[in-house]
Amino acid sequence: MGGPGSAWRFITGRAATPIGELGWKSLGVLELTALPSIDEDQWVPLVQATDALLVQGGDA
């Protein structure tokens, strides 16, 4: 039940532990596998300005 569907449920509030319902002022998604194809000036400043990074997924 993982993969992209799991991430979508997590962000949209359809997971058992939804991230989108915590009252954030803003919420962004950074897909790590896409980073090699994106210029660093497009994402590094956003990550540097971020107050919190939350990670979901993977095989713990």
Distance bins in CASP14 RR format, pairs under 12 A and 6 or more apart:
PFRMAT RR
TARGET T0000
AUTHOR 0000-0000-0000
RMODE 2
METHOD distances of the structure
MODEL  1
1 7 0 0 0 0 0 1 0 0 0 0 0
1 8 0 0 0 0 0 1 0 0 0 0 0
1 9 0 0 0 0 1 0 0 0 0 0 0
1 10 0 0 0 0 0 1 0 0 0 0 0
1 14 0 0 0 0 0 1 0 0 0 0 0
1 15 0 0 0 0 1 0 0 0 0 0 0
1 16 0 0 0 0 0 1 0 0 0 0 0
1 57 0 0 0 0 0 1 0 0 0 0 0
2 8 0 0 0 0 0 1 0 0 0 0 0
2 9 0 0 0 0 1 0 0 0 0 0 0
2 10 0 0 0 0 1 0 0 0 0 0 0
2 15 0 0 0 0 0 1 0 0 0 0 0
2 56 0 0 0 0 0 1 0 0 0 0 0
2 57 1 0 0 1 0 0 0 0 0 0 0
2 58 0 0 0 0 1 0 0 0 0 0 0
2 59 0 0 0 0 1 0 0 0 0 0 0
3 9 0 0 0 0 1 0 0 0 0 0 0
3 10 0 0 0 0 0 1 0 0 0 0 0
3 31 0 0 0 0 0 1 0 0 0 0 0
3 33 0 0 0 0 0 1 0 0 0 0 0
3 56 0 0 0 0 0 1 0 0 0 0 0
3 57 0 0 0 0 1 0 0 0 0 0 0
3 58 0 0 0 0 1 0 0 0 0 0 0
3 59 0 0 0 0 0 1 0 0 0 0 0
4 10 0 0 0 0 0 1 0 0 0 0 0
4 11 0 0 0 0 0 1 0 0 0 0 0
4 29 0 0 0 0 0 1 0 0 0 0 0
4 31 0 0 0 0 1 0 0 0 0 0 0
4 33 0 0 0 0 0 1 0 0 0 0 0
4 57 0 0 0 0 0 1 0 0 0 0 0
5 11 0 0 0 0 1 0 0 0 0 0 0
5 12 0 0 0 0 1 0 0 0 0 0 0
5 14 0 0 0 0 1 0 0 0 0 0 0
5 15 0 0 0 0 1 0 0 0 0 0 0
5 56 0 0 0 0 0 1 0 0 0 0 0
5 57 0 0 0 0 0 1 0 0 0 0 0
6 12 0 0 0 0 0 1 0 0 0 0 0
6 13 0 0 0 0 0 1 0 0 0 0 0
6 14 0 0 0 0 0 1 0 0 0 0 0
6 15 1 0 0 1 0 0 0 0 0 0 0
6 16 0 0 0 0 0 1 0 0 0 0 0
6 17 0 0 0 0 0 1 0 0 0 0 0
6 18 0 0 0 0 0 1 0 0 0 0 0
6 19 0 0 0 0 0 1 0 0 0 0 0
6 56 1 0 0 1 0 0 0 0 0 0 0
6 57 1 0 0 1 0 0 0 0 0 0 0
6 58 0 0 0 0 1 0 0 0 0 0 0
6 59 0 0 0 0 0 1 0 0 0 0 0
7 13 0 0 0 0 0 1 0 0 0 0 0
7 14 0 0 0 0 0 1 0 0 0 0 0
7 15 0 0 0 0 1 0 0 0 0 0 0
7 18 0 0 0 0 0 1 0 0 0 0 0
7 19 0 0 0 0 1 0 0 0 0 0 0
7 28 0 0 0 0 0 1 0 0 0 0 0
7 29 1 0 0 1 0 0 0 0 0 0 0
7 30 0 0 0 0 0 1 0 0 0 0 0
7 31 0 0 0 0 1 0 0 0 0 0 0
7 32 0 0 0 0 0 1 0 0 0 0 0
7 33 0 0 0 0 0 1 0 0 0 0 0
7 54 0 0 0 0 0 1 0 0 0 0 0
7 55 0 0 0 0 0 1 0 0 0 0 0
7 56 1 0 0 1 0 0 0 0 0 0 0
7 57 1 0 0 1 0 0 0 0 0 0 0
7 58 0 0 0 0 0 1 0 0 0 0 0
8 14 1 0 0 1 0 0 0 0 0 0 0
8 15 0 0 0 0 1 0 0 0 0 0 0
8 18 0 0 0 0 0 1 0 0 0 0 0
8 19 0 0 0 0 0 1 0 0 0 0 0
8 20 0 0 0 0 0 1 0 0 0 0 0
8 29 0 0 0 0 1 0 0 0 0 0 0
8 31 0 0 0 0 0 1 0 0 0 0 0
8 56 0 0 0 0 0 1 0 0 0 0 0
9 15 1 0 1 0 0 0 0 0 0 0 0
9 16 0 0 0 0 1 0 0 0 0 0 0
9 17 0 0 0 0 1 0 0 0 0 0 0
9 18 1 0 0 1 0 0 0 0 0 0 0
9 19 0 0 0 0 0 1 0 0 0 0 0
9 20 0 0 0 0 0 1 0 0 0 0 0
9 56 0 0 0 0 1 0 0 0 0 0 0
9 57 0 0 0 0 0 1 0 0 0 0 0
10 16 0 0 0 0 1 0 0 0 0 0 0
10 17 1 0 0 1 0 0 0 0 0 0 0
10 18 1 0 0 1 0 0 0 0 0 0 0
10 19 1 0 1 0 0 0 0 0 0 0 0
10 20 0 0 0 0 1 0 0 0 0 0 0
10 21 0 0 0 0 0 1 0 0 0 0 0
10 22 0 0 0 0 0 1 0 0 0 0 0
10 27 0 0 0 0 0 1 0 0 0 0 0
10 29 0 0 0 0 1 0 0 0 0 0 0
10 54 0 0 0 0 1 0 0 0 0 0 0
10 55 0 0 0 0 0 1 0 0 0 0 0
10 56 1 0 1 0 0 0 0 0 0 0 0
10 57 1 0 0 1 0 0 0 0 0 0 0
10 58 0 0 0 0 0 1 0 0 0 0 0
11 17 0 0 0 0 0 1 0 0 0 0 0
11 18 1 0 0 1 0 0 0 0 0 0 0
11 19 1 0 0 1 0 0 0 0 0 0 0
11 20 1 0 0 1 0 0 0 0 0 0 0
11 21 0 0 0 0 0 1 0 0 0 0 0
11 22 0 0 0 0 0 1 0 0 0 0 0
11 24 0 0 0 0 0 1 0 0 0 0 0
11 27 1 0 0 1 0 0 0 0 0 0 0
11 28 0 0 0 0 1 0 0 0 0 0 0
11 29 1 0 0 1 0 0 0 0 0 0 0
11 30 0 0 0 0 0 1 0 0 0 0 0
11 31 0 0 0 0 0 1 0 0 0 0 0
11 54 0 0 0 0 0 1 0 0 0 0 0
11 56 0 0 0 0 1 0 0 0 0 0 0
11 57 0 0 0 0 0 1 0 0 0 0 0
12 18 1 0 0 1 0 0 0 0 0 0 0
12 19 0 0 0 0 1 0 0 0 0 0 0
12 20 1 0 0 1 0 0 0 0 0 0 0
12 21 0 0 0 0 1 0 0 0 0 0 0
12 27 0 0 0 0 0 1 0 0 0 0 0
12 29 0 0 0 0 0 1 0 0 0 0 0
13 19 1 0 0 1 0 0 0 0 0 0 0
13 20 1 0 1 0 0 0 0 0 0 0 0
13 21 1 0 1 0 0 0 0 0 0 0 0
13 22 0 0 0 0 1 0 0 0 0 0 0
13 23 0 0 0 0 0 1 0 0 0 0 0
13 27 0 0 0 0 0 1 0 0 0 0 0
13 56 0 0 0 0 0 1 0 0 0 0 0
14 20 0 0 0 0 0 1 0 0 0 0 0
14 21 0 0 0 0 0 1 0 0 0 0 0
15 21 0 0 0 0 1 0 0 0 0 0 0
15 56 0 0 0 0 1 0 0 0 0 0 0
15 57 0 0 0 0 0 1 0 0 0 0 0
16 56 0 0 0 0 0 1 0 0 0 0 0
17 54 0 0 0 0 0 1 0 0 0 0 0
17 56 0 0 0 0 1 0 0 0 0 0 0
17 57 0 0 0 0 0 1 0 0 0 0 0
18 24 0 0 0 0 0 1 0 0 0 0 0
18 27 0 0 0 0 0 1 0 0 0 0 0
18 54 0 0 0 0 0 1 0 0 0 0 0
18 56 0 0 0 0 0 1 0 0 0 0 0
19 27 1 0 0 1 0 0 0 0 0 0 0
19 28 0 0 0 0 1 0 0 0 0 0 0
19 29 0 0 0 0 1 0 0 0 0 0 0
19 52 0 0 0 0 0 1 0 0 0 0 0
19 53 0 0 0 0 0 1 0 0 0 0 0
19 54 1 0 0 1 0 0 0 0 0 0 0
19 55 0 0 0 0 0 1 0 0 0 0 0
19 56 1 0 0 1 0 0 0 0 0 0 0
19 57 0 0 0 0 0 1 0 0 0 0 0
20 26 0 0 0 0 0 1 0 0 0 0 0
20 27 1 0 1 0 0 0 0 0 0 0 0
20 28 0 0 0 0 0 1 0 0 0 0 0
20 29 0 0 0 0 0 1 0 0 0 0 0
20 54 0 0 0 0 0 1 0 0 0 0 0
20 56 0 0 0 0 0 1 0 0 0 0 0
21 27 0 0 0 0 0 1 0 0 0 0 0
22 52 0 0 0 0 0 1 0 0 0 0 0
22 54 0 0 0 0 1 0 0 0 0 0 0
24 50 0 0 0 0 0 1 0 0 0 0 0
24 51 0 0 0 0 1 0 0 0 0 0 0
24 52 0 0 0 0 1 0 0 0 0 0 0
24 54 0 0 0 0 1 0 0 0 0 0 0
25 50 0 0 0 0 0 1 0 0 0 0 0
25 51 0 0 0 0 1 0 0 0 0 0 0
25 52 0 0 0 0 0 1 0 0 0 0 0
26 46 0 0 0 0 0 1 0 0 0 0 0
26 49 0 0 0 0 0 1 0 0 0 0 0
26 50 0 0 0 0 1 0 0 0 0 0 0
26 51 0 0 0 0 1 0 0 0 0 0 0
26 52 0 0 0 0 0 1 0 0 0 0 0
27 50 0 0 0 0 0 1 0 0 0 0 0
27 51 0 0 0 0 0 1 0 0 0 0 0
27 52 0 0 0 0 0 1 0 0 0 0 0
27 53 0 0 0 0 0 1 0 0 0 0 0
27 54 0 0 0 0 1 0 0 0 0 0 0
27 56 0 0 0 0 0 1 0 0 0 0 0
28 43 0 0 0 0 0 1 0 0 0 0 0
28 46 0 0 0 0 1 0 0 0 0 0 0
28 47 0 0 0 0 0 1 0 0 0 0 0
28 49 0 0 0 0 0 1 0 0 0 0 0
28 50 0 0 0 0 1 0 0 0 0 0 0
28 51 0 0 0 0 0 1 0 0 0 0 0
28 52 0 0 0 0 0 1 0 0 0 0 0
28 53 0 0 0 0 0 1 0 0 0 0 0
28 54 0 0 0 0 1 0 0 0 0 0 0
29 43 0 0 0 0 0 1 0 0 0 0 0
29 46 0 0 0 0 0 1 0 0 0 0 0
29 53 0 0 0 0 0 1 0 0 0 0 0
29 54 0 0 0 0 0 1 0 0 0 0 0
29 55 0 0 0 0 0 1 0 0 0 0 0
29 56 0 0 0 0 0 1 0 0 0 0 0
30 38 0 0 0 0 1 0 0 0 0 0 0
30 42 0 0 0 0 0 1 0 0 0 0 0
30 43 1 0 0 1 0 0 0 0 0 0 0
30 44 0 0 0 0 0 1 0 0 0 0 0
30 46 1 0 0 1 0 0 0 0 0 0 0
30 47 1 0 0 1 0 0 0 0 0 0 0
30 50 0 0 0 0 1 0 0 0 0 0 0
30 53 0 0 0 0 1 0 0 0 0 0 0
30 54 0 0 0 0 0 1 0 0 0 0 0
30 55 0 0 0 0 1 0 0 0 0 0 0
30 56 0 0 0 0 0 1 0 0 0 0 0
31 37 0 0 0 0 0 1 0 0 0 0 0
31 38 0 0 0 0 1 0 0 0 0 0 0
31 43 0 0 0 0 0 1 0 0 0 0 0
31 56 0 0 0 0 0 1 0 0 0 0 0
31 57 0 0 0 0 0 1 0 0 0 0 0
32 38 0 0 0 0 0 1 0 0 0 0 0
32 43 0 0 0 0 0 1 0 0 0 0 0
32 47 0 0 0 0 0 1 0 0 0 0 0
32 53 0 0 0 0 0 1 0 0 0 0 0
32 55 0 0 0 0 1 0 0 0 0 0 0
32 56 0 0 0 0 0 1 0 0 0 0 0
32 57 0 0 0 0 0 1 0 0 0 0 0
32 58 0 0 0 0 0 1 0 0 0 0 0
33 58 0 0 0 0 0 1 0 0 0 0 0
34 42 0 0 0 0 0 1 0 0 0 0 0
34 43 0 0 0 0 1 0 0 0 0 0 0
35 42 0 0 0 0 1 0 0 0 0 0 0
35 43 1 0 0 1 0 0 0 0 0 0 0
35 44 0 0 0 0 1 0 0 0 0 0 0
35 46 0 0 0 0 0 1 0 0 0 0 0
35 47 0 0 0 0 1 0 0 0 0 0 0
36 43 0 0 0 0 0 1 0 0 0 0 0
37 43 0 0 0 0 0 1 0 0 0 0 0
38 44 0 0 0 0 1 0 0 0 0 0 0
38 46 0 0 0 0 0 1 0 0 0 0 0
38 47 0 0 0 0 0 1 0 0 0 0 0
39 45 0 0 0 0 0 1 0 0 0 0 0
40 46 0 0 0 0 0 1 0 0 0 0 0
40 47 0 0 0 0 1 0 0 0 0 0 0
40 48 0 0 0 0 0 1 0 0 0 0 0
41 47 0 0 0 0 0 1 0 0 0 0 0
41 48 0 0 0 0 0 1 0 0 0 0 0
43 49 0 0 0 0 0 1 0 0 0 0 0
43 50 0 0 0 0 0 1 0 0 0 0 0
44 50 0 0 0 0 0 1 0 0 0 0 0
46 53 0 0 0 0 0 1 0 0 0 0 0
47 53 1 0 0 1 0 0 0 0 0 0 0
END
